[in-house]
Amino acid sequence: NIPLFRWRQVRDFSLRVDDGRVGVPNIFVAMDRTPEEGVGNTREEVREDYLEYLIRSERVIAAGPIHFPTEFKDDPSSTAVGDFFIFNAEDRDDAIKFVEETPSAQAGLYGSMKVHGFNAYDVTGKFVASNLVHPQKTKNTEDMKEALEHWGYPVNDLQTKWLNW
């Protein structure tokens, strides 16, 4: 039985940082402790400090809470049960230190925390940019774009308008 969750991205322009600007992208996934474990109102108590920490870090690519799914995405009864964000870090140790120092982690909100390196692989080939330092690193993606184009898949802005809004 696999649980299903909904992610709600925080839509604050000050959280947006291009991936790779400082270090490499990482993913952070954390699930809150249960009420039985005494989570109480910890999420509400640290919310402002948590958001300020993420914004001031200038490392976050995208962030938001994880919610139980409801019929409508803006249903006020949907409860946040964790956090998810993508952020830049110099290396794994830096990534772990960054997430361990979030106010919500310091307050003991999370029952589990995971950090993973994030490799964005663009299967459309639309966002391919040549790596001028290590050109061989973009060869596979460029080959993928060429193959997709050959088979009639959309690979440019005019063909993928739904990605541009």
C-alpha positions in Angstrom: 0.0 0.0 0.0 1.7 3.2 -1.2 0.6 6.4 0.4 -0.2 9.3 -1.9 0.6 12.9 -1.0 0.2 16.3 -2.6 3.0 18.9 -2.7 2.1 22.6 -2.6 4.9 24.8 -3.8 5.4 28.1 -1.9 5.0 30.7 -4.6 7.4 33.4 -3.3 9.8 34.8 -5.9 12.4 35.3 -3.2 12.7 31.5 -2.8 13.6 31.0 -6.5 17.2 30.4 -7.2 18.5 28.8 -10.4 19.7 25.3 -9.9 23.5 25.0 -10.0 24.1 28.6 -9.2 25.9 27.7 -5.9 26.9 24.0 -5.8 24.6 21.3 -7.1 20.9 20.6 -6.6 19.7 18.4 -3.8 16.3 17.2 -2.7 15.1 17.3 0.9 12.1 15.2 1.9 10.9 15.2 5.5 7.8 13.7 7.2 6.5 15.2 10.4 6.4 13.3 13.7 2.9 11.9 14.4 0.5 13.5 17.0 1.2 10.5 19.2 4.9 11.4 19.2 4.0 14.9 20.4 4.4 17.1 17.3 1.7 19.4 18.6 1.7 22.9 17.0 5.4 22.8 16.1 4.8 23.4 12.4 2.8 26.6 13.1 5.3 27.8 15.7 8.3 27.6 13.4 6.7 28.4 10.1 7.9 32.0 9.8 11.4 31.2 11.0 11.5 28.3 8.6 10.5 30.4 5.6 12.9 33.2 6.6 15.7 30.6 6.8 15.0 29.3 3.3 14.7 32.7 1.8 17.8 34.1 3.5 19.9 31.1 2.4 19.5 32.1 -1.3 19.9 28.4 -2.1 16.4 27.2 -2.6 15.1 26.3 -6.1 11.6 25.2 -5.0 10.0 24.5 -1.7 6.6 23.7 -0.1 4.8 21.5 2.4 3.6 17.9 1.7 -0.1 17.5 2.3 -2.5 14.6 2.5 -4.5 14.6 -0.8 -8.0 16.0 -0.9 -10.6 16.2 -3.6 -9.7 19.9 -4.2 -6.1 21.1 -4.0 -7.1 24.3 -2.1 -9.2 22.4 0.5 -8.5 24.0 3.9 -8.9 20.6 5.6 -5.8 19.3 3.8 -3.2 18.8 6.5 0.6 19.4 6.0 2.5 16.3 7.0 6.0 17.1 5.8 8.2 19.3 3.7 9.9 19.0 0.3 12.4 21.4 -1.2 15.1 21.4 -3.8 18.2 23.4 -2.9 21.8 24.0 -3.9 24.7 22.7 -1.8 28.5 22.5 -2.3 28.6 18.8 -1.4 26.7 16.1 0.6 28.1 17.3 4.0 27.0 20.9 3.2 23.5 19.6 2.2 23.1 17.6 5.4 24.2 20.6 7.5 21.8 22.9 5.7 18.7 20.7 6.4 19.7 19.9 9.9 19.9 23.6 10.7 16.4 24.4 9.4 14.3 25.8 12.3 11.7 23.0 11.8 14.4 20.3 12.2 15.9 22.1 15.2 12.5 22.2 16.8 12.0 18.4 16.3 9.2 18.6 13.8 10.4 15.8 11.6 10.1 12.1 12.3 12.2 11.3 9.2 14.5 13.4 7.0 16.1 12.4 3.7 18.5 14.3 1.5 19.3 13.1 -2.1 21.4 14.5 -4.8 19.2 15.7 -7.6 20.1 15.2 -11.3 17.6 16.9 -13.5 17.4 14.9 -16.7 15.5 16.7 -19.4 13.9 14.0 -21.5 12.5 16.6 -23.9 15.9 18.0 -24.7 14.3 21.5 -24.7 16.5 22.9 -22.0 19.8 21.6 -23.3 22.7 23.9 -22.9 26.2 22.9 -23.9 28.6 22.4 -21.0 31.5 24.5 -22.2 33.8 23.1 -19.5 33.0 19.4 -20.0 31.3 19.1 -23.4 31.1 15.3 -23.1 28.7 15.7 -20.2 25.9 17.0 -22.4 26.4 14.6 -25.3 23.7 12.1 -24.0 21.1 14.8 -23.6 21.9 16.3 -27.0 21.5 12.8 -28.5 18.2 12.4 -26.7 16.9 15.7 -28.1 18.0 14.8 -31.6 16.3 11.4 -31.3 13.0 12.9 -30.0 13.0 15.5 -32.7 13.6 12.7 -35.3 10.5 10.8 -34.0 8.3 13.9 -34.0 8.3 14.7 -30.3 8.1 18.4 -29.3 11.6 19.8 -28.5 11.3 23.6 -28.7 9.3 26.5 -27.3 6.8 26.7 -30.1 5.9 23.0 -29.7 5.8 23.0 -25.9 3.7 26.1 -25.0 2.4 24.3 -21.9 5.9 24.4 -20.4 6.3 28.1 -20.9 3.6 29.6 -18.7 
